[in-house]
Amino acid sequence: MKTVPLIRCILLGLTFVVVGLNGLCQTKAQRRQAMSFRISTLLTRNLHDVFGENDPARRRAAIDEIFTEDCVFYEPNGGVYRGRDEIDRIAGVIRATHTDFRYQPIAEPEELGNAGRVKWVEGRPGEAPAVAGTDFIIARDGRIAAVYLFFDKLP
């Protein structure tokens, strides 16, 4: 009779080991899903890896990594884009209008609580900037929940 409790203990122990190993055997996508980022990192990655990225696959991978599933993007012309698919679509549309432009932060990203902002200019390398703006984000659990784009006067 004493072997039954021993077997149960061994089986329970193996269950805990297997459950523990499942955490170690996560896929790269699952580990990314669990990552959280600093607000300054989110601002910089949004600028370069999302709205500044010409490659659709890399842009989408960045969106999946740094945005919440229920994210929203507000732009000054009244556009409101909800969810990763819509942000991916509008970022691609915007990027297609000027594939040779580069975003350049003109100040360090600023963080305050769960929000942050970065001021930037955009234009062709070696030329005067064509556009200036400020991205303001709200973060949740280390990811972008909302992006607000403001256009600024050129410096």
C-alpha positions as CSV (number, residue, x, y, z in Angstrom):
1,M,0.0,0.0,0.0
2,K,2.9,2.4,0.6
3,T,3.9,2.1,-3.1
4,V,0.7,3.8,-4.3
5,P,1.4,7.1,-2.5
6,L,5.0,7.0,-3.7
7,I,3.8,6.5,-7.3
8,R,1.4,9.4,-6.9
9,C,4.2,11.6,-5.6
10,I,6.4,10.6,-8.5
11,L,3.7,11.3,-11.0
12,L,2.9,14.6,-9.4
13,G,6.6,15.5,-9.4
14,L,6.8,14.6,-13.2
15,T,3.7,16.7,-13.9
16,F,5.4,19.7,-12.2
17,V,8.6,19.0,-14.2
18,V,6.7,18.9,-17.5
19,V,4.7,22.0,-16.7
20,G,8.0,23.7,-15.8
21,L,9.6,22.6,-19.0
22,N,6.7,23.9,-21.1
23,G,7.7,27.4,-19.9
24,L,11.3,26.7,-21.2
25,C,10.1,25.3,-24.5
26,Q,8.2,28.3,-25.7
27,T,8.5,29.4,-29.3
28,K,10.2,32.6,-30.2
29,A,6.7,34.1,-31.0
30,Q,5.4,33.1,-27.5
31,R,8.5,34.7,-25.8
32,R,8.0,37.9,-27.8
33,Q,4.3,37.9,-26.9
34,A,5.4,37.9,-23.2
35,M,8.0,40.7,-23.7
36,S,7.4,44.2,-22.5
37,F,9.3,47.2,-23.6
38,R,10.2,50.6,-22.1
39,I,8.2,53.5,-23.5
40,S,11.2,55.1,-25.1
41,T,12.0,51.8,-26.9
42,L,8.3,51.6,-28.1
43,L,8.5,55.2,-29.4
44,T,11.7,54.6,-31.3
45,R,10.6,51.2,-32.7
46,N,7.2,52.6,-33.8
47,L,9.1,55.4,-35.7
48,H,11.6,53.2,-37.4
49,D,10.4,49.6,-37.4
50,V,6.7,50.4,-38.2
51,F,6.2,53.7,-40.0
52,G,9.8,53.8,-41.3
53,E,10.0,50.2,-42.6
54,N,9.6,49.4,-46.3
55,D,9.6,45.6,-45.9
56,P,6.0,44.5,-45.2
57,A,7.1,41.3,-43.3
58,R,9.5,43.1,-41.0
59,R,6.9,45.9,-40.4
60,R,4.2,43.3,-39.5
61,A,6.6,41.4,-37.2
62,A,7.4,44.7,-35.4
63,I,3.7,45.5,-35.1
64,D,2.9,42.1,-33.6
65,E,5.7,42.5,-31.1
66,I,5.2,46.1,-29.9
67,F,1.4,46.8,-30.2
68,T,-1.4,45.4,-28.1
69,E,-4.0,43.4,-30.0
70,D,-6.6,46.2,-29.4
71,C,-4.3,49.1,-30.3
72,V,-5.5,52.2,-32.0
73,F,-3.7,54.9,-34.1
74,Y,-5.1,58.4,-34.4
75,E,-3.8,60.7,-37.2
76,P,-4.4,64.4,-37.6
77,N,-6.6,64.1,-40.7
78,G,-9.3,62.4,-38.6
79,G,-8.3,58.8,-39.4
80,V,-8.7,56.3,-36.6
81,Y,-7.2,52.8,-37.2
82,R,-8.0,50.0,-34.8
83,G,-6.1,46.8,-34.3
84,R,-2.8,45.5,-35.6
85,D,-4.2,44.7,-39.1
86,E,-5.4,48.3,-39.6
87,I,-2.2,49.8,-38.3
88,D,-0.2,47.5,-40.6
89,R,-2.4,48.5,-43.5
90,I,-2.2,52.3,-42.9
91,A,1.6,52.2,-42.1
92,G,2.1,50.5,-45.5
93,V,0.0,53.1,-47.3
94,I,1.8,55.9,-45.6
95,R,5.2,54.4,-46.3
96,A,4.4,53.7,-50.0
97,T,3.9,57.5,-50.6
98,H,7.6,58.2,-49.7
99,T,9.7,55.1,-49.5
100,D,13.0,57.0,-49.6
101,F,12.2,59.3,-46.6
102,R,13.8,58.6,-43.2
103,Y,12.5,59.5,-39.8
104,Q,14.9,61.2,-37.5
105,P,14.1,62.0,-33.8
106,I,15.1,65.6,-33.0
107,A,14.9,65.0,-29.3
108,E,15.2,62.1,-26.9
109,P,11.9,60.3,-26.3
110,E,10.2,61.5,-23.1
111,E,8.4,59.2,-20.7
112,L,5.7,60.1,-18.1
113,G,3.8,57.3,-16.3
114,N,2.4,55.0,-19.0
115,A,2.8,57.6,-21.8
116,G,5.5,59.1,-23.9
117,R,6.3,61.2,-26.8
118,V,9.0,61.7,-29.4
119,K,9.5,64.7,-31.7
120,W,10.8,63.8,-35.2
121,V,11.4,65.1,-38.7
122,E,11.2,63.2,-41.9
123,G,12.7,63.6,-45.4
124,R,15.2,62.4,-47.9
125,P,18.7,61.7,-46.5
126,G,21.0,64.7,-47.2
127,E,18.1,67.1,-47.8
128,A,16.1,69.5,-45.6
129,P,13.3,67.8,-43.7
130,A,9.9,67.7,-45.5
131,V,7.7,66.9,-42.5
132,A,7.9,67.4,-38.7
133,G,5.7,65.7,-36.1
134,T,5.3,64.3,-32.6
135,D,4.2,60.8,-31.8
136,F,2.5,60.4,-28.4
137,I,1.8,56.9,-27.1
138,I,-0.1,55.3,-24.3
139,A,1.4,51.9,-23.2
140,R,-0.1,49.0,-21.5
141,D,1.9,46.0,-20.2
142,G,5.0,47.2,-22.1
143,R,3.3,47.6,-25.5
144,I,1.7,50.4,-27.4
145,A,-2.1,50.6,-26.8
146,A,-2.6,53.9,-28.5
147,V,-0.6,56.2,-30.8
148,Y,-1.5,59.8,-31.4
149,L,0.3,61.6,-34.3
150,F,0.6,65.3,-34.4
151,F,2.1,67.3,-37.2
152,D,4.4,70.1,-36.2
153,K,5.9,73.2,-37.9
154,L,9.3,72.4,-39.3
155,P,12.2,73.5,-37.1
